[in-house]
Amino acid sequence: MPQVRYPVIPEDITVHLGAPGAEAENVTVPFADYVKNVASGEIYPTWPESALRANIYAIISYALNRVYTEWYPSRGYNFDITNTTQFDQSFQKDREVFENISYIVDDIFNDYVVRQGTIQPLFTAFCNGTTSVCDGLSQWGTVDLANQGRTPYEILQNYYGRDINIVENAPVAFTEESYPGRPLVVGDAGNDVQIIQTQLNRISQNYPAIPKIDEVNGIFTVQTEDAVREFQQIFDLAVTGQVDKSTWYRIKQYYNGVKKLSELAAEGITISEATVPFAEEVSEGMSGIPVRTVQYYLSIIAYFNGNLEPVPLSGIFDSATVAAVERFQGFYGLPVTGVVDDDTWNIITKIYTETVASLPAGYQGDRAKLYPGYFLSIGMRDENVRDLQEYLSLIGRNIPEIPEIPVTGYFGEQTENAVSIFQQLYGLTVSGAVGPITWYQIARQYDLLKGN
């Protein structure tokens, strides 16, 4: 089922000890230690506690905004933030940390400020309020407000507006670069594809030459490829239509820019924009299409590898599925958890794709082929589309509700319509695109009609 990707607190943060382009050391420290260091240099421990807490909330949110937007990695740097106050916050290696500041940070280091209706940590700009002034928080001004009896939240509202919230007890996790590790291409599907589709559509509002993607559904269609190509053309990247690492981060950079995510007056990322269509993990007790997909892939892999356990396509992640996942993980050197996380899913799809690709031509005989390992959708043209149309054409001759379609090898509107009707009849998610479970059901029905 869909999930919202909320920000998490990083376990560590990498600080560049200089201006962004300067030759300088990078140091990686626990996030809480980073906040303690900055706070001990930016504010005075003798200030009222409400002022201290308000300032520390601002320091935390500022740093999290940099991490969440991958502000520096998206520009080709290998760090999260600098220690230069011209750009960021004052971090000094081996700085002495004040005891009361350390105590407060331990209490609230996983809390941050957001604008109501958005999820990204607010870019909580601040200045000292004496030698420098800005549109954000005035550090010395917080002291006056605290002495007036204002709470930390009221102090923050004074500077950032009444429409802010404080997210409390956000999860702490190891954060990796957002790039999925391999280029995204036509036929891919997943949360990373939807992220790219969402970001390209928003960028296209400012750069109308980039065509809008009609269906933001996590399936890398030919239309998505066209949008990627135009983006690459505009921003002087190699025009491949594939989202490699350089394209991924250039898209992220311009998305951050048009949304003004690293400005106080950000447009913001809404919950709907951060909602992804596929489960982050599939585990015991879950049910539905993600579970059936895992079961289908594992069953095919196990058919060709006697060391693994086949599993029925029940759509329920039961004990038999747990056992099959654990056996797969053990065989391929993964942590044996029985949970299909990103690492396990990536290996499952890799082994499945390699297994199908290694089969000789005509291996299926009179039966339908196995799922080719990528989504088929409108605009595509290849032999697997031709096979799909052949299967649907036979089904259409026998099931009146499904229109008989021509076998051309091109996935056009007629094919999309036939797929959608089939999905509706067989209780599948109606997308008009053919993923593993839709392919399996079409192939199964074809084989039944052929008498195989």
C-alpha positions in Angstrom: 0.0 0.0 0.0 1.2 3.6 -0.5 3.5 5.1 2.1 4.7 8.6 2.9 8.5 9.1 2.8 8.9 11.4 5.8 12.4 12.8 6.6 14.5 10.9 9.1 17.2 12.0 11.4 20.6 10.9 10.1 22.9 9.0 12.4 25.9 11.0 11.1 26.5 14.2 9.2 29.6 15.0 7.1 30.8 18.6 7.5 33.2 20.3 5.1 35.6 22.6 7.1 35.6 25.4 4.6 33.7 27.1 1.8 31.9 24.7 -0.6 34.6 24.8 -3.3 37.6 25.2 -1.0 40.2 22.5 -0.3 39.4 21.5 3.2 38.9 18.5 5.4 35.6 16.6 5.7 34.7 15.3 9.1 31.8 12.9 9.9 30.3 13.1 13.3 27.1 11.9 15.0 24.2 14.3 14.2 23.5 15.1 17.8 27.2 15.9 18.3 27.1 18.2 15.3 24.2 20.1 16.8 25.9 20.4 20.2 29.0 21.7 18.5 27.1 24.4 16.5 24.9 25.4 19.4 28.0 25.8 21.7 29.5 28.2 19.1 26.3 30.1 18.1 24.6 30.8 21.4 25.5 31.4 25.1 24.8 28.8 27.7 23.7 31.5 30.2 20.7 32.4 28.1 17.2 31.4 29.4 16.3 27.8 28.5 13.4 28.8 26.3 15.8 30.8 24.2 18.3 28.0 24.1 15.7 25.5 23.0 14.3 27.8 20.3 17.8 28.3 18.8 18.6 24.6 18.9 15.4 23.8 17.1 16.5 26.3 14.4 20.0 24.7 14.2 18.5 21.2 13.9 16.0 22.1 11.2 18.6 24.1 9.2 21.0 21.1 9.1 18.2 18.6 8.3 17.0 20.8 5.4 20.5 20.5 4.0 20.6 16.7 4.5 17.0 16.1 3.2 17.4 18.2 0.1 20.9 16.7 -0.5 21.8 20.3 -1.2 25.6 19.7 -1.6 25.6 16.1 -3.0 23.2 17.3 -5.8 25.9 19.8 -6.8 28.6 17.2 -6.9 30.1 17.6 -3.4 30.8 14.7 -1.1 29.6 16.3 2.1 26.3 17.3 3.7 27.0 20.8 5.0 29.9 23.3 5.4 31.1 25.1 8.5 31.2 28.5 6.9 28.6 30.9 8.2 28.4 32.6 4.8 26.6 29.5 3.7 25.7 27.4 6.7 26.4 27.1 10.5 29.5 27.5 12.6 31.0 24.1 13.3 34.5 23.9 14.8 36.3 20.6 15.1 37.0 19.6 18.7 35.0 22.6 20.1 34.2 22.4 23.8 30.5 21.7 24.3 28.5 23.3 27.2 26.8 20.8 29.6 23.4 22.4 29.6 23.4 22.7 25.8 24.4 19.1 25.5 21.5 18.1 27.8 18.9 20.0 25.7 20.3 18.6 22.4 20.0 15.1 23.8 16.4 15.8 24.6 15.3 17.4 21.2 17.9 16.4 18.5 15.2 14.4 16.7 12.6 17.2 16.7 12.5 19.7 13.8 10.4 22.6 12.5 8.1 22.3 9.5 5.6 24.6 7.8 2.1 23.3 8.2 1.0 21.3 5.2 4.5 20.4 4.2 7.0 17.7 5.3 10.5 19.0 4.6 12.4 20.4 7.5 12.0 24.2 7.4 15.0 26.2 6.2 15.2 28.0 9.5 17.5 30.9 8.6 18.9 32.8 11.6 21.4 35.5 12.5 22.7 37.1 15.7 20.4 40.1 15.4 23.1 42.6 16.3 26.0 42.7 13.9 23.9 40.9 11.3 20.1 40.9 10.6 18.0 38.6 8.4 14.5 37.5 7.7 14.7 34.6 10.0 15.4 34.2 13.7 17.3 36.8 15.7 19.5 34.9 18.3 19.7 37.8 20.7 16.1 38.6 20.1 15.1 35.2 21.4 16.6 36.2 24.8 14.2 39.1 25.1 11.2 36.9 24.1 12.2 34.3 26.6 12.5 36.9 29.3 8.9 37.9 28.5 7.8 34.3 29.3 7.5 33.0 25.7 7.8 29.3 25.2 10.3 27.9 22.6 7.4 27.3 20.2 6.1 30.8 20.6 9.5 32.2 20.0 9.8 30.2 16.8 6.4 31.4 15.7 7.5 35.0 16.2 10.1 34.6 13.6 8.9 31.9 11.2 5.1 32.5 11.4 2.2 31.0 13.2 1.8 28.3 10.6 4.6 26.1 11.8 4.7 22.8 13.7 7.4 21.0 15.5 7.8 17.3 14.5 8.8 15.4 17.6 10.7 12.1 18.0 11.4 11.6 14.3 13.1 8.2 13.6 16.9 8.1 13.5 18.3 6.0 10.6 21.4 5.5 8.5 20.9 7.7 5.4 22.3 6.8 2.1 22.4 8.8 -1.1 19.0 8.9 -2.7 20.2 7.7 -6.1 19.0 4.1 -6.5 22.4 2.7 -7.6 21.7 2.0 -11.2 20.1 4.0 -14.1 16.4 4.1 -14.4 15.1 3.1 -17.8 11.9 2.4 -19.7 10.1 -0.6 -18.1 11.4 0.1 -14.6 8.9 0.5 -11.9 9.1 1.6 -8.2 9.2 4.5 -5.8 12.3 6.0 -7.4 10.6 6.3 -10.7 7.6 8.1 -9.1 10.0 10.5 -7.4 11.5 11.4 -10.7 8.1 11.8 -12.4 6.9 14.1 -9.6 10.0 16.2 -9.7 10.1 16.5 -13.5 6.4 17.5 -13.6 7.1 20.3 -11.1 10.2 21.5 -13.0 8.2 21.6 -16.2 6.1 24.4 -14.7 9.2 26.6 -14.9 10.6 24.9 -18.0 7.5 24.2 -20.2 9.6 22.6 -22.9 9.7 19.5 -20.7 6.6 17.5 -21.5 4.2 16.7 -18.7 4.0 13.1 -17.6 0.3 12.2 -17.5 0.4 9.2 -15.2 2.7 9.7 -12.1 2.4 6.1 -11.0 6.0 4.8 -10.6 6.1 3.1 -14.0 8.9 4.4 -16.3 6.9 4.9 -19.5 8.0 6.1 -22.9 6.4 9.4 -22.0 8.7 9.6 -18.9 11.6 8.9 -21.1 10.6 11.8 -23.4 10.5 14.1 -20.4 13.9 12.9 -19.2 15.4 13.5 -22.7 14.1 17.0 -22.8 15.4 17.7 -19.4 18.8 16.4 -20.4 18.8 18.5 -23.5 17.9 21.7 -21.7 20.6 21.2 -18.9 23.4 20.0 -21.2 23.5 16.4 -20.1 24.0 13.4 -22.3 20.6 12.8 -23.9 20.0 9.1 -23.2 16.5 9.1 -21.7 17.9 7.2 -18.8 18.2 8.6 -15.3 21.8 7.9 -14.4 23.4 9.4 -11.3 24.3 12.8 -12.9 20.7 13.1 -14.3 19.2 12.0 -11.0 21.0 14.7 -9.0 20.6 17.4 -11.6 16.8 16.8 -11.5 16.9 17.0 -7.7 19.0 20.2 -7.8 16.5 22.0 -10.1 13.5 20.6 -8.2 14.9 22.0 -5.0 15.5 25.3 -6.8 12.0 25.7 -8.3 10.4 24.7 -5.0 12.8 27.0 -3.1 13.2 24.2 -0.5 16.4 25.8 0.9 14.8 29.2 1.4 12.6 30.4 4.3 9.7 31.1 1.9 9.7 27.6 0.4 6.9 26.2 -1.7 7.3 23.0 0.3 6.7 19.3 -0.3 3.2 18.1 0.5 2.2 14.7 1.9 0.7 13.8 -1.5 4.0 14.6 -3.2 5.9 12.5 -0.8 3.6 9.5 -1.1 5.1 6.6 -2.9 3.1 3.7 -4.5 5.1 0.7 -3.4 5.7 -0.7 0.1 9.2 0.1 1.4 9.4 -3.4 2.9 7.3 -6.6 2.4 7.1 -8.8 5.5 5.1 -11.5 7.3 1.4 -10.7 7.7 1.2 -8.4 4.6 -0.9 -9.2 1.6 -1.7 -8.0 -1.9 0.1 -7.3 -5.1 3.6 -6.6 -3.6 3.5 -10.0 -1.8 2.3 -11.9 -4.9 5.1 -10.2 -6.9 7.7 -11.5 -4.5 6.1 -14.9 -4.5 6.0 -15.0 -8.3 9.7 -14.1 -8.7 10.8 -16.5 -6.0 8.8 -19.3 -7.5 10.4 -18.9 -10.9 13.9 -18.5 -9.5 13.4 -21.7 -7.4 12.1 -23.6 -10.4 15.6 -23.2 -12.0 17.6 -23.4 -8.7 16.9 -26.5 -6.7 18.6 -24.9 -3.6 15.7 -22.6 -3.1 12.1 -23.0 -1.9 9.2 -22.5 -4.2 6.2 -20.7 -2.7 2.5 -20.6 -3.7 1.2 -17.4 -5.2 -1.3 -16.9 -2.3 -0.8 -13.1 -2.0 -0.3 -13.6 1.8 3.1 -13.3 3.3 2.8 -16.4 5.4 5.3 -18.7 7.1 6.1 -20.5 3.8 6.9 -17.2 2.2 9.2 -16.2 5.2 11.0 -19.6 4.8 11.4 -19.0 1.0 12.8 -15.5 1.5 15.2 -16.7 4.3 16.5 -19.5 2.1 17.0 -17.0 -0.8 18.8 -14.5 1.5 21.1 -17.2 2.9 22.0 -18.6 -0.6 22.9 -15.1 -1.9 24.8 -13.9 1.1 22.2 -11.4 2.4 21.2 -10.9 6.1 18.7 -13.7 6.8 15.7 -11.7 8.1 12.7 -13.1 6.2 11.9 -9.5 5.3 12.1 -8.2 1.7 13.8 -4.9 2.1 15.4 -2.9 -0.8 18.6 -4.9 -0.8 16.8 -8.2 -0.9 14.3 -7.0 -3.6 17.1 -5.7 -5.8 18.8 -9.1 -5.7 15.6 -10.9 -6.3 14.8 -8.8 -9.4 18.4 -9.1 -10.6 18.4 -12.9 -10.3 15.0 -13.2 -11.9 15.9 -11.0 -14.9 19.2 -12.9 -15.4 17.3 -16.3 -15.2 14.7 -15.3 -17.8 17.4 -13.8 -20.1 19.4 -17.0 -20.0 16.5 -19.1 -21.3 16.9 -20.3 -24.9 14.6 -19.1 -27.6 11.4 -21.0 -27.8 11.8 -22.4 -24.3 8.1 -22.0 -23.6 6.9 -24.3 -26.4 3.1 -23.7 -26.8 2.8 -22.0 -23.4 3.1 -18.3 -22.7 6.5 -16.9 -21.9 7.6 -15.9 -18.4 7.3 -12.2 -17.4 10.2 -10.4 -19.2 11.4 -8.6 -16.1 10.1 -5.1 -16.9 6.8 -3.2 -17.1 5.2 -3.0 -20.5 3.3 0.3 -21.1 1.9 2.6 -23.8 4.4 3.7 -26.4 6.7 0.7 -26.1 7.5 -1.5 -29.1 9.2 -4.9 -28.9 8.7 -8.6 -29.2 7.4 -8.9 -25.7 4.6 -6.4 -26.6 3.9 -8.6 -29.6 3.7 -11.7 -27.4 1.4 -9.9 -24.9 -0.9 -8.9 -27.8 -1.0 -12.4 -29.0 -2.1 -13.6 -25.6 -4.7 -10.9 -25.2 -6.0 -11.5 -28.8 -6.8 -15.1 -28.0 -8.3 -14.2 -24.7 -10.4 -11.5 -26.5 -11.8 -14.2 -28.9 -13.0 -16.2 -26.0 -14.0 -13.6 -23.3 -16.5 -11.1 -24.8 -15.7 -8.3 -22.3 -12.1 -8.1 -23.5 -11.7 -6.6 -27.0 -9.7 -8.5 -29.5 -6.7 -6.5 -30.5 -4.3 -6.5 -33.5 -0.8 -8.1 -33.0 1.6 -5.3 -34.1 4.3 -5.2 -31.5 3.4 -1.6 -30.6 1.7 -0.9 -27.2 -0.9 1.6 -28.2 -4.3 2.8 -26.8 -6.1 -0.4 -28.0 -3.6 -2.6 -26.0 -3.8 -0.3 -23.0 -7.6 -0.5 -23.0 -7.6 -4.3 -23.3 -5.1 -4.6 -20.4 -7.2 -2.2 -18.3 -10.3 -4.3 -18.9 -8.5 -7.5 -18.1 -7.2 -6.0 -14.9 -10.6 -4.9 -13.9 -12.1 -8.4 -14.6 -9.5 -10.2 -12.7 -9.4 -7.9 -9.6 -6.0 -6.4 -10.4 -4.9 -2.7 -10.0 -6.2 -1.0 -13.1 -3.2 0.8 -14.6 -3.2 -0.2 -18.2 0.4 -1.3 -17.8 1.6 -4.8 -17.5 3.8 -5.8 -14.5 4.6 -9.2 -13.2 1.2 -10.2 -11.8 -0.8 -8.8 -14.7 1.5 -10.7 -17.1 1.2 -13.9 -15.0 -2.6 -13.7 -15.0 -2.8 -13.0 -18.8 -0.3 -15.9 -19.4 -2.2 -18.2 -17.2 -5.5 -17.5 -18.9 -3.9 -17.9 -22.3 -2.5 -21.3 -21.4 -5.9 -22.4 -20.1 -7.5 -21.4 -23.4 -4.8 -23.1 -25.3 -5.3 -26.3 -23.3 -1.8 -26.3 -21.8 
